[in-house]
Amino acid sequence: MVYYVRSDNIPIGSYDRMPDDPMQPWFETHFFPPFEDWQCEYFPSRYTFHPAVPKPPDVVVFRYWGVCEGIKEIIESVELGVHQFIPFKLIYGPENDRIELQYYTLAIGCWLEAINLEKSDVKISEKSDATGNPLYWMKKRNVPLVLKKEMIGDHHLWVNSRRQTFFSTALHDRLIAADLGSGWKFEKQIVT
């Protein structure tokens, strides 16, 4: 089993900077890690929640996923050295009692095109994306995609050219057992 991951929260905070700033032309051609130190300086260093938010989720949403320390540790326990974690401070709580937590921008280091487009309920375009893969979109929401087992192999976390995020069952189950993952919605997919 594989899980497609999407956000289950609306961004209710603000960050101080982002690499998709028009002044950063390298970003569109270099979306995936490893990012060099000078590039990491363009990622958020601070994410501030509205004072009314009592407790932040384990995952915050901006162009990348922002994850808590516990999620970082679990991901590294199954795929050490594959993904890059760029630190930032998450700030929340009432105005007179702000709290800072260590979070990380998760730059996923594995790119797989594992979706079986012929067996999935998708509409395939005649056009291709920048990597030469056919463009497609789901005909209906919440209908599982079919993924190729041989393409997934032993991977636990990956994105495809559409920047869709997928988790292995093993990674998903470890996060759930640790009571981590608030901010993500996991949707089961089919593997053949």
PAZAPA-4460 file (N, C-alpha, C; in steps of 0.05 Angstrom, whole numbers, plus 32768, in hexadecimal, padded with zeros to 4 digits):
% residues 192
    n_x    n_y    n_z   ca_x   ca_y   ca_z    c_x    c_y    c_z   seq   type   mol
   8011   7FE8   8000   8000   8000   8000   8012   8019   8000     1      M     A
   8008   802D   7FF3   8016   8047   7FF2   8001   805C   7FF8     2      V     A
   800B   8073   8004   7FF9   8089   800A   8001   80A2   7FFB     3      Y     A
   7FED   80AE   7FEF   7FF0   80C8   7FE3   7FEB   80DC   7FF9     4      Y     A
   7FFB   80F0   7FFB   7FF9   8103   8012   7FF1   811F   8007     5      V     A
   7FDD   812A   8013   7FD6   8146   800D   7FD1   8154   8027     6      R     A
   7FD0   816E   8026   7FCC   817F   803E   7FAF   817D   8047     7      S     A
   7FAC   817C   8062   7F91   817E   806C   7F8E   8197   807C     8      D     A
   7F9F   81AB   8078   7F9C   81C4   8086   7FA1   81DB   8073     9      N     A
   7F96   81F1   807A   7F99   820A   806B   7FB0   821A   8078    10      I     A
   7FC3   8224   8068   7FD8   8234   8074   7FCD   824B   8084    11      P     A
   7FD3   824C   809E   7FC9   8261   80AF   7FE0   826F   80BC    12      I     A
   7FF5   8271   80AD   800D   827E   80B7   801B   828C   80A0    13      G     A
   8032   8297   80A6   8042   82A4   8091   805F   829D   8095    14      S     A
   806E   829C   807F   808A   8296   8080   8099   82AF   8077    15      Y     A
   80B3   82B0   807D   80C2   82C8   8078   80CE   82C9   805C    16      D     A
   80D2   82B3   804F   80DD   82B3   8034   80D8   8298   8027    17      R     A
   80DA   8297   800C   80D4   827F   7FFE   80E5   827E   7FE4    18      M     A
   80EF   8266   7FDC   8100   8264   7FC5   80F3   8269   7FAA    19      P     A
   80D8   826A   7FA9   80CB   826F   7F8F   80C8   828D   7F8A    20      D     A
   80D6   829D   7F9A   80D7   82B9   7F95   80E1   82BD   7F78    21      D     A
   80D6   82D0   7F69   80DE   82D4   7F4D   80FC   82DA   7F4A    22      P     A
   8109   82E2   7F5F   8125   82E9   7F5E   8136   82CF   7F5F    23      M     A
   812A   82B8   7F63   8138   829F   7F65   8133   828D   7F4D    24      Q     A
   813E   8293   7F36   8138   8283   7F1E   8142   8267   7F20    25      P     A
   8156   8261   7F31   8160   8246   7F34   814A   8233   7F3F    26      W     A
   8136   823D   7F4D   8123   822C   7F5A   8113   821B   7F47    27      F     A
   8109   8227   7F32   80F7   8217   7F20   8106   8201   7F12    28      E     A
   8120   8203   7F0F   812F   81ED   7F02   813C   81DB   7F16    29      T     A
   8139   81E1   7F30   8147   81D1   7F44   8134   81CE   7F5C    30      H     A
   811D   81C0   7F58   8109   81BE   7F6C   8110   81A9   7F82    31      F     A
   8121   8196   7F7B   8127   8180   7F8D   8143   8182   7F98    32      F     A
   8147   8177   7FB0   8162   8178   7FBC   8176   8166   7FAE    33      P     A
   818F   8168   7FB4   8199   8178   7FCA   819B   8196   7FC3    34      P     A
   8194   81A6   7FD6   8197   81C3   7FD4   81B1   81CB   7FE1    35      F     A
   81C0   81DD   7FD5   81D8   81E7   7FE1   81D2   81FB   7FF6    36      E     A
   81E6   8200   8008   81E1   8213   801E   81D7   822E   8015    37      D     A
   81E2   8239   7FFF   81D8   8253   7FF6   81BB   8252   7FED    38      W     A
   81B2   823B   7FE3   8196   8238   7FDB   8184   8236   7FF3    39      Q     A
   818D   8228   8007   817D   8224   8020   8177   823F   802D    40      C     A
   8188   8253   8029   8183   826D   8035   816A   827A   802A    41      E     A
   815F   8270   8014   8146   827C   8009   812D   826E   8013    42      Y     A
   8131   8257   8021   811A   824A   802D   8111   8258   8046    43      F     A
   80F9   8254   8050   80F0   8261   8068   8102   825C   807F    44      P     A
   8107   8270   808F   8116   826C   80A8   8103   826F   80C0    45      S     A
   80EA   8278   80BA   80D7   827D   80CF   80BB   827A   80C3    46      R     A
   80AA   826C   80D1   808D   8269   80C9   807D   8271   80E2    47      Y     A
   806D   8286   80E0   805F   8290   80F7   8041   828C   80F4    48      T     A
   8035   827E   8107   8019   8279   8108   800A   8291   8114    49      F     A
   7FF1   8293   810C   7FE0   82A7   8117   7FDD   82A2   8135    50      H     A
   7FDC   82B6   8146   7FDB   82B2   8163   7FC4   82A1   816D    51      P     A
   7FAE   82A0   815D   7F97   8290   8166   7F9B   8272   8163    52      A     A
   7FB0   826A   8155   7FB5   824D   8151   7FC1   8242   816B    53      V     A
   7FB3   8230   8179   7FBC   8226   8193   7FD4   8213   8191    54      P     A
   7FD5   8203   817C   7FEA   81EF   8179   7FEE   81EA   815B    55      K     A
   8006   81EB   8152   800B   81E6   8135   8008   81C9   812E    56      P     A
   8002   81C3   8115   8002   81A7   810D   801F   819D   810A    57      P     A
   8022   8183   8106   803C   8177   8102   8048   817F   80E7    58      D     A
   8036   8187   80D5   803E   818E   80BA   8031   81A9   80B3    59      V     A
   8041   81BC   80A8   8036   81D5   809E   803B   81D5   8080    60      V     A
   802A   81E4   8072   802A   81E4   8055   8034   81FF   804A    61      V     A
   8047   81FD   8038   804E   8213   8026   8057   8205   800D    62      F     A
   8068   820F   7FFD   806F   8201   7FE5   807A   81E5   7FEA    63      R     A
   8087   81E2   8000   8091   81C8   800A   8081   81C1   8023    64      Y     A
   8086   81A9   802D   807C   81A2   8048   808E   81AC   805D    65      W     A
   8083   81B7   8072   8093   81BE   808A   808C   81A9   809F    66      G     A
   80A0   819B   80A9   809A   8185   80BC   80A8   8189   80D7    67      V     A
   809C   817C   80EB   80A7   817E   8106   80BF   816B   8109    68      C     A
   80CD   816D   811F   80E4   815D   8125   80DE   813F   8124    69      E     A
   80C7   8137   8130   80C0   811B   8131   80BD   810E   8115    70      G     A
   80B0   811D   8103   80AD   8113   80E7   80C8   8111   80DA    71      I     A
   80D9   8125   80DD   80F4   8124   80D2   8103   810B   80DB    72      K     A
   8101   8105   80F5   810F   80ED   8100   8105   80D3   80F4    73      E     A
   80EB   80D1   80F1   80DF   80B8   80E6   80E7   80B5   80C9    74      I     A
   80E5   80CB   80B9   80ED   80C9   809D   810B   80C1   809B    75      I     A
   811C   80CD   80AB   8138   80C7   80A9   813D   80AA   80B3    76      E     A
   812C   809F   80C4   8130   8084   80CD   812B   806F   80B7    77      S     A
   811B   8076   80A3   8115   8064   808D   8125   806B   8073    78      V     A
   812D   8084   8070   813B   808C   8058   8150   80A1   805F    79      E     A
   8164   8099   806E   8179   80AC   8076   8189   80B6   805E    80      L     A
   818C   80D0   805D   819C   80DD   8048   818E   80E1   802D    81      G     A
   8175   80D9   802B   8167   80DB   8011   815A   80F7   800F    82      V     A
   814F   8101   8025   8140   811A   8024   814F   812F   8033    83      H     A
   8149   8148   802D   8157   815E   803A   8144   816D   804C    84      Q     A
   814D   8174   8064   813D   8182   8078   814A   819D   807E    85      F     A
   813C   81B2   8076   8147   81CD   807A   8139   81DA   8092    86      I     A
   8148   81E0   80A7   813B   81E9   80C0   812E   8205   80BE    87      P     A
   8118   8207   80CD   810C   8221   80D1   80FE   8221   80EC    88      F     A
   80F8   8239   80F6   80EA   823C   8110   80CC   823F   810A    89      K     A
   80BC   8230   8118   809F   8233   8117   8096   8241   8130    90      L     A
   8088   8257   812D   8080   8268   8144   8062   8268   8146    91      I     A
   8058   8262   815F   803B   8262   8163   8035   826A   8180    92      Y     A
   801B   826C   8186   8012   8273   81A1   8008   828F   81A2    93      G     A
   7FFC   8296   81B9   7FF2   82B2   81BD   8008   82C7   81BA    94      P     A
   8001   82DF   81B3   8014   82F4   81AF   8027   82F8   81C6    95      E     A
   801D   82F6   81DF   802E   82FB   81F6   803D   82E2   8200    96      N     A
   803A   82CB   81F2   8047   82B3   81FA   804E   82A1   81E2    97      D     A
   805D   82AC   81CF   8064   829E   81B6   8077   8287   81BD    98      R     A
   8074   8271   81AE   8085   8259   81B2   8093   8254   8197    99      I     A
   80AD   824D   8198   80BC   8246   8180   80C2   8228   8180   100      E     A
   80BC   821B   816A   80C3   81FE   8167   80D5   81FB   814F   101      L     A
   80E5   81E6   814F   80F6   81E0   8138   80E6   81CF   8124   102      Q     A
   80E3   81D9   810C   80D7   81CB   80F6   80EB   81CA   80DF   103      Y     A
   80E4   81BB   80CA   80F6   81B8   80B3   80E6   81B9   8099   104      Y     A
   80F1   81C6   8085   80E6   81C4   806A   80EF   81A9   8060   105      T     A
   80DC   8198   8058   80E2   817E   804D   80E5   8180   802F   106      L     A
   80FE   817D   8026   8103   817C   8009   8107   815F   8002   107      A     A
   80F3   8153   7FF5   80F3   8137   7FEF   8107   8131   7FDA   108      I     A
   8119   811E   7FDF   812F   8118   7FCD   812B   8100   7FBB   109      G     A
   8113   80F6   7FB9   810D   80DF   7FA7   80F7   80E6   7F94   110      C     A
   80FC   80E4   7F7B   80E8   80EA   7F66   80E2   80D1   7F57   111      W     A
   80C9   80C7   7F58   80C1   80AF   7F4A   80A8   80B5   7F39   112      L     A
   80A8   80A9   7F22   8090   80AA   7F11   8083   808E   7F13   113      E     A
   8076   8088   7F29   806C   806C   7F2E   804F   8068   7F27   114      A     A
   8041   807D   7F1F   8024   807A   7F1A   8020   806C   7EFF   115      I     A
   800F   8057   7F00   8008   8049   7EE8   7FF0   8058   7EDC   116      N     A
   7FF6   8069   7EC8   7FE1   807A   7EBD   7FCC   806A   7EAE   117      L     A
   7FD3   8053   7EA3   7FC0   8043   7E94   7FAB   8036   7EA7   118      E     A
   7FB3   8030   7EBF   7FA2   8022   7ED2   7F94   8035   7EE6   119      K     A
   7F9D   804E   7EE7   7F92   8062   7EF9   7F7B   8070   7EEC   120      S     A
   7F69   807A   7EFC   7F52   8089   7EF1   7F5A   80A6   7EED   121      D     A
   7F6A   80AB   7ED8   7F74   80C5   7ED2   7F6E   80CC   7EB5   122      V     A
   7F6E   80E6   7EB0   7F6D   80EF   7E94   7F89   80F7   7E8C   123      K     A
   7F92   80EC   7E76   7FAE   80F0   7E6D   7FAD   8104   7E56   124      I     A
   7FBE   8118   7E59   7FC0   812D   7E45   7FD4   8124   7E2F   125      S     A
   7FD1   8131   7E18   7FE5   812C   7E02   7FFF   813B   7E07   126      E     A
   7FFE   814D   7E1A   8016   815D   7E20   8026   8150   7E36   127      K     A
   803F   8157   7E38   8051   814D   7E4C   805B   8163   7E5E   128      S     A
   8065   815B   7E76   8071   816F   7E88   808E   8174   7E80   129      D     A
   809C   8184   7E8F   80B7   818B   7E88   80CA   8173   7E88   130      A     A
   80C2   815E   7E96   80D4   8146   7E98   80CD   8131   7E83   131      T     A
   80B9   8137   7E72   80B1   8125   7E5D   809B   8111   7E65   132      G     A
   8091   8113   7E7D   807B   8101   7E86   8060   810D   7E7E   133      N     A
   804D   80FC   7E76   8033   8106   7E6E   8025   8115   7E85   134      P     A
   8018   812A   7E7E   8008   8138   7E91   7FEE   8129   7E95   135      L     A
   7FE4   8129   7EAE   7FCB   811B   7EB3   7FBD   8129   7ECB   136      Y     A
   7FA4   8123   7ECE   7F96   812C   7EE6   7F81   8117   7EED   137      W     A
   7F7B   8117   7F07   7F68   8103   7F11   7F4C   810B   7F08   138      M     A
   7F3D   80F7   7EFF   7F21   80FC   7EF6   7F0F   8102   7F0D   139      K     A
   7F14   80F4   7F24   7F04   80F8   7F3C   7F17   80FA   7F54   140      K     A
   7F0F   810A   7F68   7F1E   810B   7F80   7F1A   80F2   7F91   141      R     A
   7F2D   80EC   7FA1   7F2C   80D5   7FB4   7F29   80BA   7FA6   142      N     A
   7F31   80B8   7F8D   7F32   809E   7F80   7F50   8096   7F7F   143      V     A
   7F56   807E   7F8A   7F73   8077   7F8B   7F80   8075   7F70   144      P     A
   7F9A   807C   7F70   7FAA   8078   7F58   7FB6   805C   7F5A   145      L     A
   7FBF   8052   7F43   7FCC   8038   7F43   7FEA   803E   7F3E   146      V     A
   7FFA   8033   7F50   8017   8037   7F4F   8026   801D   7F48   147      L     A
   803C   8020   7F3B   804C   8008   7F33   805F   8000   7F49   148      K     A
   805C   7FE8   7F53   806C   7FDD   7F69   808A   7FDD   7F62   149      K     A
   8090   7FD5   7F49   80AC   7FD4   7F41   80BA   7FEF   7F40   150      E     A
   80AA   8004   7F3C   80B5   801F   7F3C   80BA   8029   7F59   151      M     A
   80A8   8021   7F6B   80AA   802A   7F87   80C2   801D   7F95   152      I     A
   80C5   8004   7F90   80DC   7FF5   7F9D   80DB   7FF9   7FBB   153      G     A
   80F2   8000   7FC7   80F4   8004   7FE4   80F1   8021   7FED   154      D     A
   80E7   8032   7FDB   80E4   804E   7FE2   80CE   8052   7FF6   155      H     A
   80D1   8066   8008   80BD   806C   801C   80B0   8087   8019   156      H     A
   80BD   809A   800B   80B3   80B5   8008   80BD   80BF   7FED   157      L     A
   80AA   80C8   7FDD   80B2   80D3   7FC3   809D   80E6   7FB8   158      W     A
   80A6   80F5   7FA4   8094   8106   7F95   8096   80FF   7F78   159      V     A
   8082   8107   7F68   8084   8103   7F4B   8086   811E   7F3D   160      N     A
   8086   811E   7F23   808A   8137   7F14   8073   814B   7F19   161      S     A
   805D   8141   7F23   8046   8153   7F29   8048   815D   7F46   162      R     A
   805E   8156   7F53   8063   815E   7F6F   804F   8152   7F82   163      R     A
   8044   813B   7F7B   8033   812C   7F8D   8045   811C   7FA0   164      Q     A
   803E   811B   7FB9   804E   810E   7FCE   8041   80F3   7FD4   165      T     A
   8053   80DE   7FD6   804A   80C3   7FDD   805B   80B8   7FF4   166      F     A
   804E   80A8   8005   805B   809B   801C   8057   807D   8019   167      F     A
   806B   806E   8022   8067   8051   8024   8055   804B   803C   168      S     A
   804A   8033   803D   803A   802B   8054   804C   802B   806D   169      T     A
   8064   8021   806B   8076   8020   8083   807B   803C   808F   170      A     A
   8080   8050   807E   8084   806B   8088   806A   8076   8093   171      L     A
   8054   8072   8085   803A   807B   808F   8034   8070   80AB   172      H     A
   8038   8055   80AD   8031   8048   80C6   8043   8051   80DD   173      D     A
   805C   8057   80D8   806E   8062   80ED   8065   807E   80F6   174      R     A
   805C   808E   80E4   8052   80A9   80EB   8039   80A7   80FB   175      L     A
   8027   8096   80F3   800E   8092   8102   8013   8087   811E   176      I     A
   8025   8073   8120   802B   8067   813A   8037   807C   814D   177      A     A
   8046   808F   8142   8052   80A4   8152   803F   80BC   8156   178      A     A
   8026   80B9   814C   8012   80CE   814E   801C   80E8   8141   179      D     A
   8029   80E5   812A   8033   80FC   811A   8025   80FD   80FF   180      L     A
   8023   8114   80F4   8018   8116   80D9   8000   8129   80D8   181      G     A
   7FF9   8137   80EE   7FE3   814A   80ED   7FEC   815F   80D9   182      S     A
   7FDA   8165   80C7   7FE0   8178   80B1   7FE1   816A   8096   183      G     A
   7FE3   814F   8097   7FE3   813E   807F   7FCA   812E   807E   184      W     A
   7FC0   8129   8066   7FAA   8117   8061   7FB6   8100   8050   185      K     A
   7FB4   80E8   805A   7FBF   80D0   804C   7FA9   80C2   803D   186      F     A
   7FAD   80BD   8024   7F99   80AF   8013   7FA6   8096   8008   187      E     A
   7F9A   807F   800E   7FA4   8065   8004   7FA3   8064   7FE6   188      K     A
   7FB9   8059   7FDB   7FBB   8054   7FBE   7FBE   8036   7FB8   189      Q     A
   7FBC   802E   7F9F   7FBF   8012   7F98   7FDA   800D   7F8C   190      I     A
   7FE6   7FF7   7F94   8001   7FF0   7F89   7FFE   7FD5   7F7B   191      V     A
   8007   7FD3   7F62   8005   7FBA   7F53   8021   7FB3   7F48   192      T     A
***
